[in-house]
Amino acid sequence: MSGPRVRRRRGARESLLSVILGFESIVAFLAGLAVYGLRALPEGIEPWWGIVGGVVLGVLMIALAGVTRYRWAVIAGGALQVVIALGAILVPALLIAAAVFGALYVYGTIKGGALDARNASLAAEAEKNGD
């Protein structure tokens, strides 16, 4: 029998983006409910498509939250930020959510990457010094 499984170490960027996307998935679902409730979709499109869109966005965000260690997932998360911002065409209040979460996403990407680089540098220095 083998010992306990060792968990992979997560970086700061991965952790920050996962949390941001997780919370934003709730906002995406609620935005879908708002689109449905306000009947904000154009004439001829059934209002329940608002809920479907919110659920799909929320599920995509949760799925991406689990794989933010990959560059393609970080880029896809940024694309979802744009999709949320485009939702402001239907419900203008979404622009506030898009601005807040978009800013958090950019901050998490930049600052998380800087923290990861700093931690890698400190670890390399400690290994070089024999600590």
N, CA, C and O atoms as CSV, one atom per row, in Angstrom:
chain,resi,resn,atom,element,x,y,z
A,1,MET,N,N,0.830,-1.181,0.000
A,1,MET,CA,C,0.000,0.000,0.000
A,1,MET,C,C,0.875,1.245,0.000
A,1,MET,O,O,1.872,1.309,0.719
A,2,SER,N,N,0.514,2.197,-0.778
A,2,SER,CA,C,1.304,3.423,-0.837
A,2,SER,C,C,0.836,4.396,0.246
A,2,SER,O,O,-0.247,4.256,0.815
A,3,GLY,N,N,1.682,5.377,0.506
A,3,GLY,CA,C,1.384,6.382,1.529
A,3,GLY,C,C,0.315,7.351,1.065
A,3,GLY,O,O,-0.248,7.201,-0.019
A,4,PRO,N,N,0.043,8.331,1.882
A,4,PRO,CA,C,-0.979,9.319,1.508
A,4,PRO,C,C,-0.563,10.086,0.261
A,4,PRO,O,O,0.617,10.341,0.020
A,5,ARG,N,N,-1.557,10.438,-0.505
A,5,ARG,CA,C,-1.319,11.167,-1.752
A,5,ARG,C,C,-0.845,12.586,-1.440
A,5,ARG,O,O,-1.424,13.283,-0.606
A,6,VAL,N,N,0.211,12.992,-2.125
A,6,VAL,CA,C,0.745,14.336,-1.942
A,6,VAL,C,C,-0.006,15.282,-2.877
A,6,VAL,O,O,-0.090,15.040,-4.081
A,7,ARG,N,N,-0.548,16.355,-2.317
A,7,ARG,CA,C,-1.284,17.319,-3.116
A,7,ARG,C,C,-0.328,18.212,-3.892
A,7,ARG,O,O,0.739,18.590,-3.407
A,8,ARG,N,N,-0.741,18.535,-5.107
A,8,ARG,CA,C,0.030,19.444,-5.935
A,8,ARG,C,C,-0.019,20.831,-5.318
A,8,ARG,O,O,-1.068,21.279,-4.857
A,9,ARG,N,N,1.110,21.499,-5.312
A,9,ARG,CA,C,1.188,22.848,-4.754
A,9,ARG,C,C,0.599,23.847,-5.752
A,9,ARG,O,O,0.994,23.876,-6.917
A,10,ARG,N,N,-0.340,24.657,-5.290
A,10,ARG,CA,C,-0.988,25.637,-6.151
A,10,ARG,C,C,-0.300,26.976,-6.012
A,10,ARG,O,O,0.109,27.368,-4.920
A,11,GLY,N,N,-0.175,27.677,-7.129
A,11,GLY,CA,C,0.422,28.999,-7.115
A,11,GLY,C,C,-0.593,30.052,-6.715
A,11,GLY,O,O,-1.791,29.784,-6.630
A,12,ALA,N,N,-0.093,31.255,-6.470
A,12,ALA,CA,C,-0.962,32.364,-6.059
A,12,ALA,C,C,-1.937,32.745,-7.176
A,12,ALA,O,O,-3.115,32.992,-6.918
A,13,ARG,N,N,-1.444,32.792,-8.410
A,13,ARG,CA,C,-2.325,33.162,-9.529
A,13,ARG,C,C,-3.451,32.147,-9.674
A,13,ARG,O,O,-4.613,32.519,-9.836
A,14,GLU,N,N,-3.107,30.881,-9.616
A,14,GLU,CA,C,-4.117,29.828,-9.743
A,14,GLU,C,C,-5.169,29.942,-8.639
A,14,GLU,O,O,-6.366,29.825,-8.901
A,15,SER,N,N,-4.725,30.167,-7.429
A,15,SER,CA,C,-5.653,30.276,-6.299
A,15,SER,C,C,-6.555,31.497,-6.429
A,15,SER,O,O,-7.769,31.398,-6.248
A,16,LEU,N,N,-5.965,32.646,-6.741
A,16,LEU,CA,C,-6.755,33.873,-6.867
A,16,LEU,C,C,-7.797,33.766,-7.979
A,16,LEU,O,O,-8.962,34.111,-7.781
A,17,LEU,N,N,-7.375,33.291,-9.137
A,17,LEU,CA,C,-8.301,33.210,-10.267
A,17,LEU,C,C,-9.403,32.189,-10.019
A,17,LEU,O,O,-10.537,32.381,-10.457
A,18,SER,N,N,-9.081,31.109,-9.322
A,18,SER,CA,C,-10.103,30.111,-8.999
A,18,SER,C,C,-11.189,30.703,-8.109
A,18,SER,O,O,-12.378,30.477,-8.334
A,19,VAL,N,N,-10.784,31.449,-7.116
A,19,VAL,CA,C,-11.752,32.078,-6.205
A,19,VAL,C,C,-12.598,33.108,-6.949
A,19,VAL,O,O,-13.817,33.154,-6.782
A,20,ILE,N,N,-11.956,33.924,-7.762
A,20,ILE,CA,C,-12.675,34.964,-8.507
A,20,ILE,C,C,-13.698,34.336,-9.451
A,20,ILE,O,O,-14.848,34.771,-9.493
A,21,LEU,N,N,-13.289,33.322,-10.203
A,21,LEU,CA,C,-14.215,32.672,-11.131
A,21,LEU,C,C,-15.331,31.949,-10.384
A,21,LEU,O,O,-16.467,31.915,-10.857
A,22,GLY,N,N,-15.023,31.379,-9.236
A,22,GLY,CA,C,-16.051,30.709,-8.452
A,22,GLY,C,C,-17.137,31.665,-7.997
A,22,GLY,O,O,-18.325,31.372,-8.132
A,23,PHE,N,N,-16.732,32.812,-7.457
A,23,PHE,CA,C,-17.726,33.795,-7.027
A,23,PHE,C,C,-18.455,34.407,-8.222
A,23,PHE,O,O,-19.650,34.694,-8.144
A,24,GLU,N,N,-17.747,34.603,-9.309
A,24,GLU,CA,C,-18.386,35.208,-10.482
A,24,GLU,C,C,-19.399,34.260,-11.121
A,24,GLU,O,O,-20.331,34.708,-11.788
A,25,SER,N,N,-19.225,32.965,-10.924
A,25,SER,CA,C,-20.206,32.021,-11.465
A,25,SER,C,C,-21.577,32.251,-10.839
A,25,SER,O,O,-22.601,32.087,-11.503
A,26,ILE,N,N,-21.597,32.630,-9.567
A,26,ILE,CA,C,-22.868,32.944,-8.899
A,26,ILE,C,C,-23.493,34.182,-9.547
A,26,ILE,O,O,-24.696,34.221,-9.803
A,27,VAL,N,N,-22.663,35.188,-9.808
A,27,VAL,CA,C,-23.149,36.413,-10.444
A,27,VAL,C,C,-23.686,36.114,-11.846
A,27,VAL,O,O,-24.697,36.683,-12.256
A,28,ALA,N,N,-23.017,35.227,-12.577
A,28,ALA,CA,C,-23.470,34.883,-13.927
A,28,ALA,C,C,-24.843,34.217,-13.876
A,28,ALA,O,O,-25.712,34.519,-14.694
A,29,PHE,N,N,-25.038,33.314,-12.919
A,29,PHE,CA,C,-26.341,32.671,-12.787
A,29,PHE,C,C,-27.421,33.695,-12.426
A,29,PHE,O,O,-28.511,33.683,-12.996
A,30,LEU,N,N,-27.113,34.570,-11.486
A,30,LEU,CA,C,-28.084,35.601,-11.093
A,30,LEU,C,C,-28.367,36.575,-12.239
A,30,LEU,O,O,-29.482,37.079,-12.369
A,31,ALA,N,N,-27.361,36.833,-13.059
A,31,ALA,CA,C,-27.564,37.689,-14.234
A,31,ALA,C,C,-28.532,37.023,-15.211
A,31,ALA,O,O,-29.376,37.687,-15.813
A,32,GLY,N,N,-28.401,35.717,-15.360
A,32,GLY,CA,C,-29.346,34.989,-16.214
A,32,GLY,C,C,-30.764,35.086,-15.693
A,32,GLY,O,O,-31.709,35.220,-16.470
A,33,LEU,N,N,-30.918,35.019,-14.370
A,33,LEU,CA,C,-32.244,35.186,-13.774
A,33,LEU,C,C,-32.782,36.598,-14.019
A,33,LEU,O,O,-33.975,36.781,-14.261
A,34,ALA,N,N,-31.896,37.587,-13.955
A,34,ALA,CA,C,-32.313,38.969,-14.207
A,34,ALA,C,C,-32.753,39.141,-15.659
A,34,ALA,O,O,-33.754,39.803,-15.929
A,35,VAL,N,N,-32.019,38.556,-16.581
A,35,VAL,CA,C,-32.395,38.643,-17.999
A,35,VAL,C,C,-33.764,37.998,-18.205
A,35,VAL,O,O,-34.594,38.513,-18.954
A,36,TYR,N,N,-33.991,36.877,-17.542
A,36,TYR,CA,C,-35.288,36.208,-17.634
A,36,TYR,C,C,-36.393,37.060,-17.014
A,36,TYR,O,O,-37.430,37.297,-17.635
A,37,GLY,N,N,-36.162,37.513,-15.796
A,37,GLY,CA,C,-37.181,38.268,-15.076
A,37,GLY,C,C,-37.538,39.594,-15.723
A,37,GLY,O,O,-38.694,40.016,-15.693
A,38,LEU,N,N,-36.558,40.244,-16.302
A,38,LEU,CA,C,-36.800,41.536,-16.957
A,38,LEU,C,C,-37.262,41.386,-18.404
A,38,LEU,O,O,-37.589,42.365,-19.074
A,39,ARG,N,N,-37.281,40.144,-18.866
A,39,ARG,CA,C,-37.617,39.855,-20.267
A,39,ARG,C,C,-36.778,40.742,-21.184
A,39,ARG,O,O,-37.302,41.425,-22.064
A,40,ALA,N,N,-35.470,40.717,-20.957
A,40,ALA,CA,C,-34.544,41.617,-21.639
A,40,ALA,C,C,-34.089,41.112,-23.003
A,40,ALA,O,O,-33.447,41.849,-23.750
A,41,LEU,N,N,-34.409,39.881,-23.331
A,41,LEU,CA,C,-34.004,39.362,-24.637
A,41,LEU,C,C,-34.861,39.977,-25.746
A,41,LEU,O,O,-36.007,40.360,-25.508
A,42,PRO,N,N,-34.309,40.070,-26.947
A,42,PRO,CA,C,-35.065,40.676,-28.059
A,42,PRO,C,C,-36.366,39.918,-28.354
A,42,PRO,O,O,-36.513,38.744,-28.012
A,43,GLU,N,N,-37.280,40.606,-28.981
A,43,GLU,CA,C,-38.572,40.024,-29.360
A,43,GLU,C,C,-38.345,38.766,-30.193
A,43,GLU,O,O,-37.493,38.747,-31.082
A,44,GLY,N,N,-39.098,37.735,-29.906
A,44,GLY,CA,C,-38.991,36.491,-30.676
A,44,GLY,C,C,-38.105,35.453,-30.017
A,44,GLY,O,O,-38.113,34.295,-30.435
A,45,ILE,N,N,-37.347,35.825,-29.010
A,45,ILE,CA,C,-36.509,34.863,-28.291
A,45,ILE,C,C,-37.167,34.610,-26.943
A,45,ILE,O,O,-37.471,35.540,-26.195
A,46,GLU,N,N,-37.378,33.350,-26.653
A,46,GLU,CA,C,-38.039,32.984,-25.401
A,46,GLU,C,C,-37.232,33.474,-24.202
A,46,GLU,O,O,-36.006,33.360,-24.204
A,47,PRO,N,N,-37.891,34.018,-23.179
A,47,PRO,CA,C,-37.180,34.568,-22.019
A,47,PRO,C,C,-36.363,33.537,-21.240
A,47,PRO,O,O,-35.367,33.900,-20.614
A,48,TRP,N,N,-36.759,32.262,-21.263
A,48,TRP,CA,C,-36.037,31.251,-20.500
A,48,TRP,C,C,-34.616,31.040,-21.011
A,48,TRP,O,O,-33.796,30.432,-20.321
A,49,TRP,N,N,-34.315,31.533,-22.207
A,49,TRP,CA,C,-32.939,31.439,-22.705
A,49,TRP,C,C,-31.983,32.261,-21.828
A,49,TRP,O,O,-30.781,31.997,-21.803
A,50,GLY,N,N,-32.514,33.249,-21.116
A,50,GLY,CA,C,-31.695,34.011,-20.169
A,50,GLY,C,C,-31.165,33.120,-19.056
A,50,GLY,O,O,-29.995,33.208,-18.682
A,51,ILE,N,N,-32.035,32.259,-18.528
A,51,ILE,CA,C,-31.609,31.326,-17.476
A,51,ILE,C,C,-30.599,30.339,-18.037
A,51,ILE,O,O,-29.595,30.039,-17.391
A,52,VAL,N,N,-30.859,29.835,-19.229
A,52,VAL,CA,C,-29.929,28.878,-19.848
A,52,VAL,C,C,-28.557,29.525,-20.028
A,52,VAL,O,O,-27.533,28.911,-19.730
A,53,GLY,N,N,-28.541,30.757,-20.511
A,53,GLY,CA,C,-27.269,31.459,-20.695
A,53,GLY,C,C,-26.532,31.656,-19.374
A,53,GLY,O,O,-25.316,31.472,-19.309
A,54,GLY,N,N,-27.260,32.030,-18.322
A,54,GLY,CA,C,-26.641,32.216,-17.009
A,54,GLY,C,C,-26.076,30.927,-16.455
A,54,GLY,O,O,-24.989,30.922,-15.878
A,55,VAL,N,N,-26.803,29.832,-16.624
A,55,VAL,CA,C,-26.330,28.534,-16.140
A,55,VAL,C,C,-25.088,28.095,-16.916
A,55,VAL,O,O,-24.116,27.623,-16.327
A,56,VAL,N,N,-25.126,28.252,-18.234
A,56,VAL,CA,C,-23.968,27.860,-19.058
A,56,VAL,C,C,-22.735,28.676,-18.669
A,56,VAL,O,O,-21.649,28.119,-18.508
A,57,LEU,N,N,-22.897,29.988,-18.518
A,57,LEU,CA,C,-21.757,30.828,-18.101
A,57,LEU,C,C,-21.244,30.414,-16.729
A,57,LEU,O,O,-20.035,30.321,-16.519
A,58,GLY,N,N,-22.149,30.167,-15.803
A,58,GLY,CA,C,-21.749,29.762,-14.459
A,58,GLY,C,C,-20.996,28.443,-14.455
A,58,GLY,O,O,-19.982,28.308,-13.772
A,59,VAL,N,N,-21.483,27.473,-15.209
A,59,VAL,CA,C,-20.818,26.162,-15.273
A,59,VAL,C,C,-19.451,26.288,-15.937
A,59,VAL,O,O,-18.486,25.663,-15.496
A,60,LEU,N,N,-19.362,27.090,-16.992
A,60,LEU,CA,C,-18.060,27.308,-17.639
A,60,LEU,C,C,-17.061,27.946,-16.676
A,60,LEU,O,O,-15.886,27.581,-16.663
A,61,MET,N,N,-17.527,28.891,-15.880
A,61,MET,CA,C,-16.635,29.545,-14.920
A,61,MET,C,C,-16.172,28.581,-13.843
A,61,MET,O,O,-15.009,28.614,-13.441
A,62,ILE,N,N,-17.062,27.728,-13.373
A,62,ILE,CA,C,-16.677,26.741,-12.367
A,62,ILE,C,C,-15.688,25.744,-12.963
A,62,ILE,O,O,-14.719,25.358,-12.309
A,63,ALA,N,N,-15.932,25.329,-14.199
A,63,ALA,CA,C,-15.008,24.399,-14.856
A,63,ALA,C,C,-13.624,25.035,-15.041
A,63,ALA,O,O,-12.602,24.388,-14.809
A,64,LEU,N,N,-13.599,26.291,-15.454
A,64,LEU,CA,C,-12.315,26.977,-15.636
A,64,LEU,C,C,-11.605,27.213,-14.308
A,64,LEU,O,O,-10.375,27.239,-14.256
A,65,ALA,N,N,-12.374,27.385,-13.235
A,65,ALA,CA,C,-11.767,27.603,-11.923
A,65,ALA,C,C,-10.903,26.410,-11.517
A,65,ALA,O,O,-9.941,26.563,-10.764
A,66,GLY,N,N,-11.243,25.238,-12.011
A,66,GLY,CA,C,-10.472,24.044,-11.674
A,66,GLY,C,C,-9.212,23.853,-12.490
A,66,GLY,O,O,-8.372,23.026,-12.136
A,67,VAL,N,N,-9.059,24.602,-13.579
A,67,VAL,CA,C,-7.903,24.385,-14.457
A,67,VAL,C,C,-7.120,25.669,-14.724
A,67,VAL,O,O,-6.461,25.792,-15.756
A,68,THR,N,N,-7.190,26.619,-13.805
A,68,THR,CA,C,-6.518,27.898,-14.032
A,68,THR,C,C,-4.997,27.799,-14.002
A,68,THR,O,O,-4.314,28.803,-14.203
A,69,ARG,N,N,-4.462,26.626,-13.759
A,69,ARG,CA,C,-2.998,26.471,-13.818
A,69,ARG,C,C,-2.493,26.524,-15.263
A,69,ARG,O,O,-1.302,26.723,-15.502
A,70,TYR,N,N,-3.405,26.344,-16.222
A,70,TYR,CA,C,-3.038,26.363,-17.636
A,70,TYR,C,C,-3.268,27.750,-18.226
A,70,TYR,O,O,-4.220,28.443,-17.868
A,71,ARG,N,N,-2.383,28.138,-19.131
A,71,ARG,CA,C,-2.485,29.454,-19.766
A,71,ARG,C,C,-3.778,29.600,-20.563
A,71,ARG,O,O,-4.398,30.663,-20.536
A,72,TRP,N,N,-4.190,28.562,-21.264
A,72,TRP,CA,C,-5.408,28.635,-22.075
A,72,TRP,C,C,-6.627,28.897,-21.194
A,72,TRP,O,O,-7.562,29.573,-21.623
A,73,ALA,N,N,-6.630,28.373,-19.973
A,73,ALA,CA,C,-7.768,28.589,-19.069
A,73,ALA,C,C,-7.801,30.033,-18.575
A,73,ALA,O,O,-8.876,30.604,-18.398
A,74,VAL,N,N,-6.631,30.622,-18.353
A,74,VAL,CA,C,-6.570,32.028,-17.932
A,74,VAL,C,C,-7.114,32.912,-19.057
A,74,VAL,O,O,-7.858,33.858,-18.800
A,75,ILE,N,N,-6.744,32.606,-20.296
A,75,ILE,CA,C,-7.235,33.372,-21.444
A,75,ILE,C,C,-8.744,33.165,-21.614
A,75,ILE,O,O,-9.473,34.122,-21.878
A,76,ALA,N,N,-9.210,31.935,-21.466
A,76,ALA,CA,C,-10.648,31.661,-21.581
A,76,ALA,C,C,-11.425,32.388,-20.477
A,76,ALA,O,O,-12.532,32.872,-20.715
A,77,GLY,N,N,-10.853,32.465,-19.280
A,77,GLY,CA,C,-11.497,33.221,-18.201
A,77,GLY,C,C,-11.602,34.693,-18.545
A,77,GLY,O,O,-12.601,35.338,-18.229
A,78,GLY,N,N,-10.581,35.224,-19.186
A,78,GLY,CA,C,-10.638,36.615,-19.650
A,78,GLY,C,C,-11.713,36.806,-20.701
A,78,GLY,O,O,-12.395,37.831,-20.718
A,79,ALA,N,N,-11.868,35.827,-21.575
A,79,ALA,CA,C,-12.925,35.908,-22.593
A,79,ALA,C,C,-14.309,35.901,-21.941
A,79,ALA,O,O,-15.219,36.585,-22.409
A,80,LEU,N,N,-14.466,35.137,-20.871
A,80,LEU,CA,C,-15.750,35.130,-20.171
A,80,LEU,C,C,-16.026,36.469,-19.493
A,80,LEU,O,O,-17.181,36.861,-19.325
A,81,GLN,N,N,-14.954,37.172,-19.103
A,81,GLN,CA,C,-15.134,38.518,-18.552
A,81,GLN,C,C,-15.748,39.431,-19.614
A,81,GLN,O,O,-16.605,40.261,-19.310
A,82,VAL,N,N,-15.307,39.270,-20.846
A,82,VAL,CA,C,-15.842,40.070,-21.957
A,82,VAL,C,C,-17.306,39.704,-22.210
A,82,VAL,O,O,-18.127,40.579,-22.483
A,83,VAL,N,N,-17.631,38.416,-22.120
A,83,VAL,CA,C,-19.018,37.982,-22.330
A,83,VAL,C,C,-19.938,38.605,-21.276
A,83,VAL,O,O,-21.038,39.052,-21.600
A,84,ILE,N,N,-19.494,38.635,-20.028
A,84,ILE,CA,C,-20.285,39.269,-18.969
A,84,ILE,C,C,-20.469,40.763,-19.266
A,84,ILE,O,O,-21.556,41.310,-19.082
A,85,ALA,N,N,-19.396,41.412,-19.727
A,85,ALA,CA,C,-19.497,42.838,-20.067
A,85,ALA,C,C,-20.477,43.050,-21.220
A,85,ALA,O,O,-21.218,44.034,-21.223
A,86,LEU,N,N,-20.494,42.152,-22.190
A,86,LEU,CA,C,-21.437,42.271,-23.304
A,86,LEU,C,C,-22.880,42.066,-22.849
A,86,LEU,O,O,-23.814,42.533,-23.501
A,87,GLY,N,N,-23.056,41.370,-21.736
A,87,GLY,CA,C,-24.398,41.198,-21.178
A,87,GLY,C,C,-25.009,42.520,-20.757
A,87,GLY,O,O,-26.224,42.614,-20.584
A,88,ALA,N,N,-24.182,43.540,-20.592
A,88,ALA,CA,C,-24.691,44.869,-20.229
A,88,ALA,C,C,-25.551,45.454,-21.339
A,88,ALA,O,O,-26.288,46.412,-21.106
A,89,ILE,N,N,-25.471,44.904,-22.525
A,89,ILE,CA,C,-26.364,45.336,-23.607
A,89,ILE,C,C,-27.804,45.000,-23.237
A,89,ILE,O,O,-28.726,45.755,-23.544
A,90,LEU,N,N,-27.986,43.860,-22.574
A,90,LEU,CA,C,-29.334,43.433,-22.177
A,90,LEU,C,C,-29.752,44.015,-20.832
A,90,LEU,O,O,-30.876,44.492,-20.672
A,91,VAL,N,N,-28.834,43.970,-19.868
A,91,VAL,CA,C,-29.102,44.490,-18.517
A,91,VAL,C,C,-27.947,45.420,-18.155
A,91,VAL,O,O,-26.883,44.941,-17.764
A,92,PRO,N,N,-28.125,46.718,-18.273
A,92,PRO,CA,C,-27.024,47.666,-18.060
A,92,PRO,C,C,-26.323,47.539,-16.704
A,92,PRO,O,O,-25.142,47.870,-16.596
A,93,ALA,N,N,-27.012,47.076,-15.688
A,93,ALA,CA,C,-26.394,46.922,-14.363
A,93,ALA,C,C,-25.262,45.888,-14.380
A,93,ALA,O,O,-24.411,45.891,-13.490
A,94,LEU,N,N,-25.246,45.019,-15.369
A,94,LEU,CA,C,-24.164,44.038,-15.475
A,94,LEU,C,C,-22.809,44.695,-15.733
A,94,LEU,O,O,-21.764,44.090,-15.492
A,95,LEU,N,N,-22.830,45.910,-16.213
A,95,LEU,CA,C,-21.577,46.615,-16.456
A,95,LEU,C,C,-20.817,46.830,-15.147
A,95,LEU,O,O,-19.586,46.805,-15.128
A,96,ILE,N,N,-21.551,47.041,-14.056
A,96,ILE,CA,C,-20.912,47.203,-12.751
A,96,ILE,C,C,-20.238,45.896,-12.345
A,96,ILE,O,O,-19.081,45.898,-11.924
A,97,ALA,N,N,-20.957,44.782,-12.469
A,97,ALA,CA,C,-20.379,43.478,-12.130
A,97,ALA,C,C,-19.191,43.169,-13.031
A,97,ALA,O,O,-18.177,42.648,-12.568
A,98,ALA,N,N,-19.314,43.488,-14.314
A,98,ALA,CA,C,-18.218,43.231,-15.255
A,98,ALA,C,C,-16.989,44.053,-14.890
A,98,ALA,O,O,-15.864,43.560,-14.975
A,99,ALA,N,N,-17.197,45.295,-14.485
A,99,ALA,CA,C,-16.060,46.142,-14.115
A,99,ALA,C,C,-15.377,45.625,-12.849
A,99,ALA,O,O,-14.150,45.559,-12.787
A,100,VAL,N,N,-16.163,45.261,-11.851
A,100,VAL,CA,C,-15.593,44.781,-10.588
A,100,VAL,C,C,-14.860,43.461,-10.792
A,100,VAL,O,O,-13.692,43.338,-10.421
A,101,PHE,N,N,-15.529,42.478,-11.377
A,101,PHE,CA,C,-14.894,41.177,-11.547
A,101,PHE,C,C,-13.793,41.206,-12.602
A,101,PHE,O,O,-12.811,40.471,-12.494
A,102,GLY,N,N,-13.948,42.045,-13.613
A,102,GLY,CA,C,-12.880,42.194,-14.601
A,102,GLY,C,C,-11.624,42.754,-13.967
A,102,GLY,O,O,-10.519,42.286,-14.243
A,103,ALA,N,N,-11.792,43.757,-13.113
A,103,ALA,CA,C,-10.640,44.335,-12.413
A,103,ALA,C,C,-10.009,43.313,-11.473
A,103,ALA,O,O,-8.785,43.215,-11.392
A,104,LEU,N,N,-10.835,42.560,-10.768
A,104,LEU,CA,C,-10.300,41.514,-9.890
A,104,LEU,C,C,-9.542,40.452,-10.692
A,104,LEU,O,O,-8.494,39.971,-10.262
A,105,TYR,N,N,-10.077,40.096,-11.850
A,105,TYR,CA,C,-9.439,39.071,-12.685
A,105,TYR,C,C,-8.081,39.552,-13.197
A,105,TYR,O,O,-7.103,38.806,-13.182
A,106,VAL,N,N,-8.034,40.797,-13.645
A,106,VAL,CA,C,-6.759,41.355,-14.115
A,106,VAL,C,C,-5.766,41.429,-12.954
A,106,VAL,O,O,-4.599,41.068,-13.107
A,107,TYR,N,N,-6.230,41.895,-11.800
A,107,TYR,CA,C,-5.359,41.979,-10.621
A,107,TYR,C,C,-4.844,40.595,-10.233
A,107,TYR,O,O,-3.654,40.425,-9.968
A,108,GLY,N,N,-5.729,39.618,-10.201
A,108,GLY,CA,C,-5.315,38.262,-9.845
A,108,GLY,C,C,-4.311,37.686,-10.822
A,108,GLY,O,O,-3.385,36.977,-10.427
A,109,THR,N,N,-4.494,37.987,-12.090
A,109,THR,CA,C,-3.565,37.488,-13.107
A,109,THR,C,C,-2.187,38.136,-12.950
A,109,THR,O,O,-1.170,37.442,-12.959
A,110,ILE,N,N,-2.153,39.451,-12.807
A,110,ILE,CA,C,-0.878,40.168,-12.736
A,110,ILE,C,C,-0.188,39.949,-11.395
A,110,ILE,O,O,0.969,39.531,-11.348
A,111,LYS,N,N,-0.889,40.228,-10.320
A,111,LYS,CA,C,-0.266,40.143,-8.995
A,111,LYS,C,C,0.014,38.687,-8.610
A,111,LYS,O,O,1.040,38.394,-7.997
A,112,GLY,N,N,-0.883,37.789,-8.964
A,112,GLY,CA,C,-0.648,36.371,-8.687
A,112,GLY,C,C,0.574,35.853,-9.419
A,112,GLY,O,O,1.361,35.088,-8.862
A,113,GLY,N,N,0.735,36.272,-10.681
A,113,GLY,CA,C,1.925,35.877,-11.442
A,113,GLY,C,C,3.198,36.439,-10.836
A,113,GLY,O,O,4.228,35.766,-10.794
A,114,ALA,N,N,3.119,37.693,-10.363
A,114,ALA,CA,C,4.290,38.310,-9.718
A,114,ALA,C,C,4.635,37.587,-8.417
A,114,ALA,O,O,5.811,37.364,-8.129
A,115,LEU,N,N,3.638,37.225,-7.643
A,115,LEU,CA,C,3.892,36.480,-6.404
A,115,LEU,C,C,4.490,35.109,-6.690
A,115,LEU,O,O,5.387,34.661,-5.976
A,116,ASP,N,N,4.001,34.445,-7.727
A,116,ASP,CA,C,4.547,33.139,-8.097
A,116,ASP,C,C,6.005,33.257,-8.523
A,116,ASP,O,O,6.831,32.422,-8.154
A,117,ALA,N,N,6.326,34.295,-9.301
A,117,ALA,CA,C,7.711,34.509,-9.732
A,117,ALA,C,C,8.605,34.801,-8.535
A,117,ALA,O,O,9.727,34.300,-8.456
A,118,ARG,N,N,8.114,35.609,-7.608
A,118,ARG,CA,C,8.877,35.940,-6.396
A,118,ARG,C,C,9.112,34.695,-5.553
A,118,ARG,O,O,10.224,34.471,-5.074
A,119,ASN,N,N,8.081,33.888,-5.369
A,119,ASN,CA,C,8.224,32.669,-4.578
A,119,ASN,C,C,9.189,31.688,-5.229
A,119,ASN,O,O,9.961,31.026,-4.536
A,120,ALA,N,N,9.151,31.590,-6.556
A,120,ALA,CA,C,10.083,30.706,-7.261
A,120,ALA,C,C,11.515,31.207,-7.103
A,120,ALA,O,O,12.439,30.413,-6.923
A,121,SER,N,N,11.697,32.522,-7.170
A,121,SER,CA,C,13.024,33.116,-6.995
A,121,SER,C,C,13.552,32.856,-5.590
A,121,SER,O,O,14.717,32.500,-5.417
A,122,LEU,N,N,12.700,33.033,-4.591
A,122,LEU,CA,C,13.120,32.784,-3.207
A,122,LEU,C,C,13.442,31.313,-2.972
A,122,LEU,O,O,14.385,30.994,-2.248
A,123,ALA,N,N,12.672,30.422,-3.572
A,123,ALA,CA,C,12.930,28.992,-3.421
A,123,ALA,C,C,14.242,28.605,-4.093
A,123,ALA,O,O,14.999,27.801,-3.550
A,124,ALA,N,N,14.518,29.167,-5.265
A,124,ALA,CA,C,15.772,28.880,-5.962
A,124,ALA,C,C,16.959,29.401,-5.175
A,124,ALA,O,O,17.997,28.742,-5.097
A,125,GLU,N,N,16.810,30.571,-4.598
A,125,GLU,CA,C,17.882,31.162,-3.786
A,125,GLU,C,C,18.129,30.327,-2.529
A,125,GLU,O,O,19.277,30.102,-2.146
A,126,ALA,N,N,17.062,29.874,-1.897
A,126,ALA,CA,C,17.212,29.049,-0.701
A,126,ALA,C,C,17.866,27.719,-1.030
A,126,ALA,O,O,18.657,27.202,-0.241
A,127,GLU,N,N,17.545,27.164,-2.183
A,127,GLU,CA,C,18.145,25.886,-2.591
A,127,GLU,C,C,19.636,26.075,-2.911
A,127,GLU,O,O,20.468,25.223,-2.600
A,128,LYS,N,N,19.945,27.205,-3.535
A,128,LYS,CA,C,21.343,27.506,-3.876
A,128,LYS,C,C,22.186,27.668,-2.609
A,128,LYS,O,O,23.339,27.240,-2.567
A,129,ASN,N,N,21.606,28.286,-1.581
A,129,ASN,CA,C,22.324,28.509,-0.329
A,129,ASN,C,C,22.325,27.298,0.576
A,129,ASN,O,O,22.954,27.301,1.634
A,130,GLY,N,N,21.614,26.254,0.154
A,130,GLY,CA,C,21.607,25.016,0.937
A,130,GLY,C,C,20.653,25.039,2.105
A,130,GLY,O,O,20.815,24.259,3.043
A,131,ASP,N,N,19.663,25.910,2.080
A,131,ASP,CA,C,18.707,25.987,3.202
A,131,ASP,C,C,17.699,24.892,3.149
A,131,ASP,O,O,16.828,24.813,4.016
